[in-house]
C-alpha cells in the first residue's frame, strides 16, 4: 500500500514514520521538490532516492544515493515497484 501525502500544510515529520510489516506502509510519495528536500534533510539514517521520470529528471541530489529510472509511461512504475 502506498502512503500518498498531499496536504496544504506539509510537514516532513509526517513522513518519518518507518514503514514496517505491522503498519502497512510500503511506499511514500511526494508531489513537489520543496517537500522532498525537507524530508531528506529530516531523515537521519541512510537515504536512497528513487526518481521515476518520463522525459527529463526534475530533481538532483548529489549528497545521497540517487537512482534515476526512466519509464515510458507512468503505469510502468507500479510494475517496477
Secondary structure, DSSP 8 states (H G I E B T S, - for coil): -EEE---SS--GGGG-S---TTT---EEE--SHHHHHHHHHH--S--EEEEEESSS-----SSSEEEEEE-SSTHHHHHH-
